[in-house]
Amino acid sequence: MSTTVEQKTRPVADGRHPAVQFIKDNATLIALLVLCVGLSFADSSFFTARNLSNLARQVTIIGIISIGMTMVILIAGVDLSVGSVAGLAAIVVTMLMQYGLGTWLAVPITLVLVGGIVGLWNGWWIAHYKIPSFIITLGMLTIARGLALTLSGGSSIPVANDSFANLGGEYIGPTTSAVILVLLLGLYFYGLYRSIQQTRKFGAEVRMAEIIPSLIVVLAGIALGFYVFAGYQGIPIPVAIFGVIAFGGMYALEQTRFGRRIYALGGNEEAARLSGIDIFTTKLIVFVTVSVLAALSGILLASRLNGASPNLGTMFELDAIASVVIGGTSLAGGSGTIGGTIIGTLIIGVLNNGMSLLGVSTFYQLIIKGFIIILAVWFDVLQKRR
């Protein structure tokens, strides 16, 4: 009997009890759950399927940018131009459509003209001339915003195109959404099975104390997905796009040589260079990626709004950086995950949505988010000192 008890309560490698370690490793997820529960009590309309579906759609705009921003911060950089790039892309895509181009031609052209060129510009200066990313992207912030104002003449540009409006406003049907959620659950169990098999193959111990909490979180997430998407109008198309990009980002960082180069570069650039990693190409790809994703976010937002204004995307960089930092990615580089960023994005989105429901002024919302960024960085510093 005593042996059984010892096995159940055995601490993990660093001396912590599994429950304590789980809380430490999932602090942001727990904070998100507490925030959601608190807002549900504060406003009964928060936890409705309609509000959560709208929240998911709103979160995708910042979430897509945050995927790219995670890669930038992982290499110890920052991109302050993403909000302005999103605004410029929105103006360009709406202008192209006014000139008669269809959705499926205007969108890729905008991604290349705005996202691709801006990313190459930023990446070239940063990687080739070793100028701090803060300086280059700060300059691009004003350049892109100025271009948006110039092209639009300082006024909004409307768009009347059904296919373009569907890109940001339509849903995947409830039945199809339910099938997608079931497939995702099946993929999770398949991945879990493969992971357990690999662990046993190498003679390592399968720690159920670590698997069970994660399993509960996934099952709860799928159940929430059924409640929100299958029970309402389905998965919004922007949410599906965000899901594909997030999965691609996770795979790139965790399963590819390029991802390992990003972590190595962020951990120690000189050591990465000496080990043969192409620093220039890696940085260039990272900054092109974040700019293209920022342009895509601007396009999706313009689609949802049926038009664009030159001020669209203002302060997006703040929300994206906050999402990444809150999600546990270190501003010093070399440490962080896309999964953490998604949770950070949800926290920012829930905060924005909840404060709006409670009637909190936009000015106070900015103050609160600023304090949250400071606290997240402070927590990161404390973690490094231990």
C-alpha positions as CSV (number, residue, x, y, z in Angstrom):
1,M,0.0,0.0,0.0
2,S,2.8,2.4,0.9
3,T,4.6,1.7,-2.3
4,T,1.4,2.6,-4.3
5,V,1.1,5.9,-2.4
6,E,4.7,6.8,-3.1
7,Q,4.3,6.1,-6.8
8,K,1.3,8.4,-7.0
9,T,2.9,11.3,-5.2
10,R,6.4,11.0,-6.4
11,P,7.8,14.4,-7.3
12,V,9.1,15.2,-10.7
13,A,12.8,15.6,-11.5
14,D,13.2,19.1,-10.1
15,G,11.7,18.1,-6.7
16,R,8.2,19.5,-7.2
17,H,5.0,17.5,-6.8
18,P,3.4,16.8,-10.2
19,A,0.4,18.9,-9.2
20,V,2.6,21.9,-8.3
21,Q,4.6,21.4,-11.5
22,F,1.4,21.3,-13.6
23,I,0.2,24.6,-12.1
24,K,3.6,26.2,-12.8
25,D,3.7,24.9,-16.4
26,N,0.1,26.0,-17.1
27,A,-0.2,29.2,-15.1
28,T,-1.5,31.2,-18.2
29,L,-4.1,28.6,-19.0
30,I,-5.3,28.6,-15.4
31,A,-5.4,32.4,-15.5
32,L,-7.5,32.2,-18.7
33,L,-10.0,29.9,-17.0
34,V,-10.2,32.1,-13.9
35,L,-10.8,35.1,-16.1
36,C,-13.5,33.4,-18.1
37,V,-15.3,32.2,-14.9
38,G,-15.1,35.7,-13.4
39,L,-16.5,37.4,-16.5
40,S,-19.3,34.8,-16.7
41,F,-20.4,35.8,-13.2
42,A,-19.9,39.6,-14.0
43,D,-22.0,39.5,-17.2
44,S,-24.4,36.7,-18.1
45,S,-24.0,37.4,-21.8
46,F,-20.3,36.5,-21.8
47,F,-20.6,32.7,-21.8
48,T,-23.3,32.5,-24.6
49,A,-22.5,30.7,-27.8
50,R,-23.0,33.8,-29.8
51,N,-20.6,35.9,-27.8
52,L,-17.9,33.3,-27.7
53,S,-18.2,32.7,-31.4
54,N,-17.8,36.5,-32.0
55,L,-14.9,36.5,-29.6
56,A,-13.2,33.7,-31.5
57,R,-13.6,35.6,-34.7
58,Q,-12.1,38.8,-33.1
59,V,-9.2,36.9,-31.6
60,T,-8.1,35.5,-34.9
61,I,-7.0,38.9,-36.2
62,I,-4.4,39.4,-33.5
63,G,-3.8,35.7,-33.2
64,I,-2.5,35.4,-36.8
65,I,-0.1,38.2,-36.3
66,S,1.0,36.7,-32.9
67,I,2.1,33.5,-34.6
68,G,4.6,35.4,-36.7
69,M,5.5,37.7,-33.7
70,T,6.4,34.6,-31.7
71,M,9.0,33.6,-34.3
72,V,10.4,37.1,-34.3
73,I,10.7,37.3,-30.5
74,L,12.1,33.8,-30.4
75,I,15.1,35.2,-32.3
76,A,15.3,38.0,-29.8
77,G,13.8,40.5,-32.2
78,V,10.6,42.6,-32.3
79,D,8.4,43.9,-35.1
80,L,6.6,47.2,-34.4
81,S,5.3,47.6,-37.9
82,V,2.7,44.8,-38.0
83,G,-0.2,47.0,-37.2
84,S,0.7,49.5,-39.9
85,V,1.3,46.6,-42.4
86,A,-2.1,45.3,-41.6
87,G,-3.6,48.7,-42.3
88,L,-1.7,49.1,-45.5
89,A,-2.7,45.7,-46.7
90,A,-6.4,46.4,-46.0
91,I,-6.1,49.6,-48.1
92,V,-4.3,47.9,-51.0
93,V,-6.7,45.0,-51.2
94,T,-9.8,47.2,-51.2
95,M,-8.3,49.5,-53.9
96,L,-7.4,46.5,-56.1
97,M,-10.9,45.2,-55.8
98,Q,-12.3,48.7,-56.7
99,Y,-10.1,48.5,-59.8
100,G,-12.0,45.3,-60.8
101,L,-9.7,42.5,-59.5
102,G,-11.5,39.5,-58.0
103,T,-11.0,38.3,-54.4
104,W,-8.7,35.4,-55.3
105,L,-6.5,37.6,-57.3
106,A,-6.4,40.7,-55.1
107,V,-5.7,38.8,-51.9
108,P,-2.4,37.0,-53.1
109,I,-1.2,40.1,-54.9
110,T,-1.6,42.1,-51.6
111,L,0.1,39.5,-49.6
112,V,3.1,39.7,-51.9
113,L,3.1,43.4,-52.6
114,V,2.6,44.4,-48.9
115,G,3.6,41.5,-46.7
116,G,6.4,40.1,-48.9
117,I,8.1,43.3,-49.8
118,V,7.8,44.8,-46.3
119,G,9.2,41.6,-44.8
120,L,12.1,41.5,-47.2
121,W,12.8,45.2,-46.5
122,N,12.8,44.7,-42.7
123,G,14.7,41.4,-42.8
124,W,17.4,42.7,-45.2
125,W,18.3,45.7,-43.0
126,I,18.2,43.7,-39.8
127,A,20.0,40.6,-41.1
128,H,22.5,42.1,-43.5
129,Y,23.4,45.4,-41.6
130,K,22.7,44.0,-38.1
131,I,20.6,47.1,-37.3
132,P,18.3,46.4,-34.2
133,S,14.9,45.2,-35.3
134,F,13.3,47.8,-33.0
135,I,14.7,50.7,-35.1
136,I,14.0,49.2,-38.5
137,T,10.4,48.2,-37.7
138,L,9.7,51.5,-35.9
139,G,10.7,53.3,-39.2
140,M,8.5,50.9,-41.2
141,L,5.6,51.6,-38.8
142,T,5.5,55.2,-39.9
143,I,6.3,54.4,-43.6
144,A,3.5,51.9,-43.9
145,R,1.0,54.1,-42.1
146,G,2.0,57.1,-44.3
147,L,1.5,55.0,-47.4
148,A,-1.9,53.9,-46.2
149,L,-2.9,57.5,-45.7
150,T,-1.5,58.6,-49.0
151,L,-3.2,55.8,-51.1
152,S,-6.5,56.3,-49.4
153,G,-6.4,60.1,-49.3
154,G,-7.0,59.8,-45.6
155,S,-10.5,58.4,-46.1
156,S,-12.2,55.0,-45.8
157,I,-12.5,52.8,-48.9
158,P,-15.7,50.6,-49.0
159,V,-15.9,47.3,-50.8
160,A,-19.1,45.7,-52.2
161,N,-18.0,42.1,-53.1
162,D,-19.8,39.1,-51.7
163,S,-16.9,36.6,-52.1
164,F,-14.6,39.0,-50.3
165,A,-17.1,39.6,-47.5
166,N,-17.5,35.8,-47.1
167,L,-13.8,35.5,-46.4
168,G,-14.1,37.3,-43.1
169,G,-17.8,36.9,-42.3
170,E,-19.0,33.4,-43.3
171,Y,-19.1,30.2,-41.3
172,I,-18.3,26.5,-41.9
173,G,-21.7,24.9,-41.2
174,P,-22.5,23.4,-37.8
175,T,-22.5,19.8,-39.1
176,T,-19.2,20.1,-40.8
177,S,-17.8,21.9,-37.8
178,A,-18.8,19.0,-35.6
179,V,-17.1,16.6,-37.9
180,I,-13.9,18.7,-37.8
181,L,-14.0,18.8,-34.0
182,V,-14.3,15.0,-33.9
183,L,-11.4,14.6,-36.3
184,L,-9.3,16.9,-34.2
185,L,-10.1,14.8,-31.1
186,G,-9.1,11.7,-33.0
187,L,-5.8,13.3,-34.1
188,Y,-5.1,14.2,-30.5
189,F,-5.7,10.6,-29.3
190,Y,-3.6,9.2,-32.1
191,G,-0.7,11.6,-31.2
192,L,-1.1,10.7,-27.6
193,Y,-0.9,7.0,-28.4
194,R,2.2,7.5,-30.6
195,S,3.8,9.5,-27.8
196,I,3.2,6.8,-25.2
197,Q,4.5,4.1,-27.6
198,Q,7.7,6.1,-28.2
199,T,8.2,6.7,-24.5
200,R,7.8,3.0,-23.8
201,K,10.0,2.0,-26.7
202,F,13.0,3.9,-25.2
203,G,12.3,2.5,-21.8
204,A,11.2,5.7,-20.2
205,E,8.3,5.9,-17.7
206,V,4.9,7.1,-18.9
207,R,3.8,9.7,-16.3
208,M,0.0,9.6,-16.1
209,A,0.1,12.5,-13.6
210,E,1.3,14.7,-16.6
211,I,-0.9,13.1,-19.2
212,I,-4.3,13.2,-17.4
213,P,-4.4,16.9,-16.8
214,S,-3.6,17.6,-20.4
215,L,-6.2,15.1,-21.5
216,I,-8.8,16.9,-19.3
217,V,-7.9,20.3,-20.9
218,V,-8.2,18.9,-24.4
219,L,-11.6,17.2,-23.7
220,A,-12.9,20.4,-22.1
221,G,-11.7,22.4,-25.1
222,I,-13.4,20.1,-27.6
223,A,-16.6,20.2,-25.5
224,L,-16.5,24.0,-25.5
225,G,-16.0,23.9,-29.3
226,F,-19.1,21.8,-29.7
227,Y,-21.0,24.3,-27.5
228,V,-19.8,27.4,-29.4
229,F,-19.4,26.2,-33.0
230,A,-21.6,23.2,-33.5
231,G,-24.3,24.7,-31.3
232,Y,-24.3,28.1,-33.1
233,Q,-23.6,28.8,-36.8
234,G,-20.4,26.8,-37.1
235,I,-16.7,27.7,-37.2
236,P,-16.1,31.2,-38.6
237,I,-13.8,31.0,-41.7
238,P,-11.2,33.3,-40.1
239,V,-11.0,30.9,-37.1
240,A,-10.4,28.0,-39.4
241,I,-7.7,30.0,-41.2
242,F,-6.1,30.8,-37.8
243,G,-6.2,27.2,-36.8
244,V,-4.4,26.1,-39.9
245,I,-1.7,28.8,-39.5
246,A,-1.3,27.9,-35.8
247,F,-0.9,24.2,-36.6
248,G,1.6,25.1,-39.3
249,G,3.5,27.3,-36.9
250,M,3.7,24.6,-34.3
251,Y,4.9,22.0,-36.8
252,A,7.5,24.4,-38.2
253,L,8.9,25.2,-34.8
254,E,8.8,21.8,-33.2
255,Q,9.3,19.4,-36.1
256,T,11.5,21.0,-38.7
257,R,15.2,22.0,-39.0
258,F,14.1,25.6,-39.6
259,G,12.4,25.7,-36.2
260,R,15.5,24.3,-34.4
261,R,17.5,27.1,-36.1
262,I,15.1,29.7,-34.7
263,Y,15.5,28.4,-31.2
264,A,19.3,28.2,-31.6
265,L,19.5,31.7,-33.0
266,G,17.5,33.1,-30.2
267,G,19.4,31.2,-27.5
268,N,22.9,32.3,-28.7
269,E,23.4,33.9,-32.1
270,E,27.2,33.6,-32.1
271,A,27.0,29.9,-31.2
272,A,24.4,29.4,-33.9
273,R,26.6,31.1,-36.4
274,L,29.6,29.0,-35.4
275,S,27.5,25.8,-35.7
276,G,26.9,26.6,-39.4
277,I,23.4,28.1,-39.2
278,D,22.6,30.6,-42.0
279,I,21.7,33.6,-39.8
280,F,20.9,35.9,-42.7
281,T,18.4,33.5,-44.4
282,T,16.7,32.5,-41.1
283,K,16.1,36.1,-40.0
284,L,14.9,37.1,-43.5
285,I,12.3,34.2,-43.5
286,V,11.1,35.1,-40.0
287,F,10.5,38.8,-40.9
288,V,8.9,37.9,-44.2
289,T,6.6,35.5,-42.3
290,V,5.4,38.0,-39.7
291,S,4.8,40.7,-42.4
292,V,2.8,38.3,-44.6
293,L,0.7,37.2,-41.6
294,A,0.1,40.9,-40.6
295,A,-1.0,41.6,-44.2
296,L,-3.4,38.6,-44.0
297,S,-4.9,39.9,-40.8
298,G,-5.5,43.2,-42.4
299,I,-7.2,41.6,-45.3
300,L,-9.5,39.5,-43.1
301,L,-10.4,42.5,-41.0
302,A,-11.2,44.5,-44.1
303,S,-13.4,41.6,-45.3
304,R,-15.3,41.6,-42.0
305,L,-15.8,45.3,-42.1
306,N,-16.6,45.5,-45.9
307,G,-14.0,48.2,-46.3
308,A,-10.8,49.7,-44.9
309,S,-9.6,52.9,-43.3
310,P,-6.0,54.1,-43.2
311,N,-6.0,53.9,-39.4
312,L,-7.0,50.3,-39.3
313,G,-4.5,48.1,-37.4
314,T,-3.5,50.8,-34.9
315,M,-2.0,49.3,-31.8
316,F,-2.1,45.8,-33.2
317,E,1.6,45.5,-32.4
318,L,0.8,46.1,-28.7
319,D,-1.8,43.3,-28.6
320,A,0.5,40.9,-30.6
321,I,3.5,41.5,-28.3
322,A,1.4,41.2,-25.2
323,S,-0.1,37.9,-26.5
324,V,3.4,36.4,-27.1
325,V,4.9,37.6,-23.8
326,I,1.8,36.6,-21.7
327,G,2.0,33.2,-23.4
328,G,5.5,32.6,-21.9
329,T,7.9,33.5,-24.8
330,S,11.0,35.2,-23.4
331,L,11.8,38.7,-24.8
332,A,15.5,37.6,-24.6
333,G,14.8,34.9,-27.2
334,G,15.2,31.2,-27.5
335,S,12.3,30.2,-25.3
336,G,8.6,30.0,-26.1
337,T,5.9,28.1,-27.9
338,I,3.0,28.7,-30.3
339,G,0.7,27.0,-27.9
340,G,1.6,29.5,-25.2
341,T,1.0,32.3,-27.6
342,I,-2.5,31.0,-28.5
343,I,-3.4,31.1,-24.8
344,G,-1.9,34.6,-24.4
345,T,-4.0,35.7,-27.4
346,L,-7.1,34.3,-25.8
347,I,-6.4,36.1,-22.6
348,I,-6.0,39.4,-24.4
349,G,-9.2,38.7,-26.5
350,V,-11.2,37.7,-23.4
351,L,-10.0,40.8,-21.6
352,N,-11.0,43.1,-24.5
353,N,-14.4,41.4,-24.9
354,G,-15.1,41.3,-21.2
355,M,-14.1,44.9,-20.6
356,S,-16.3,46.0,-23.6
357,L,-19.3,44.0,-22.2
358,L,-18.8,45.7,-18.8
359,G,-18.6,49.1,-20.4
360,V,-14.9,49.8,-19.5
361,S,-13.6,52.8,-21.5
362,T,-11.1,52.1,-24.3
363,F,-8.6,54.4,-22.5
364,Y,-8.7,52.3,-19.4
365,Q,-8.4,49.1,-21.5
366,L,-5.1,50.4,-22.9
367,I,-3.8,51.2,-19.3
368,I,-4.8,47.7,-18.1
369,K,-3.1,45.9,-21.0
370,G,0.0,48.0,-20.5
371,F,0.2,46.8,-16.9
372,I,-0.4,43.2,-18.0
373,I,2.6,43.4,-20.3
374,I,4.8,44.8,-17.5
375,L,3.6,42.0,-15.1
376,A,4.3,39.3,-17.8
377,V,7.8,40.6,-18.4
378,W,8.4,40.9,-14.7
379,F,7.3,37.3,-14.2
380,D,9.6,36.2,-17.0
381,V,12.5,37.9,-15.3
382,L,11.7,36.2,-12.0
383,Q,11.6,32.8,-13.6
384,K,15.1,33.4,-15.1
385,R,16.6,34.3,-11.7
386,R,15.4,31.0,-10.1
